[in-house]
Amino acid sequence: MSTEDELLQVEEDLARLRAENRELREQIGDMGATDQIEIGAMIAMADEREELIADLERRRADLRQRLQRS
């Protein structure tokens, strides 16, 4: 896979994860006072996605730097 292709894949993954995370956090806000264990699990899942998004953003920056050098 070329660097350009990898960068495109990372961009697509970032867009997808951001949209999924936004939807998940909206669901949490809409749930109100329901099962606190379920809400806690959903918050933890959203936080894990935020970490993955941060990792992908770092990867994207690395790929962009690689492309600029070549």
Beta strands, then each sheet from edge to edge (+ up, - down):
end
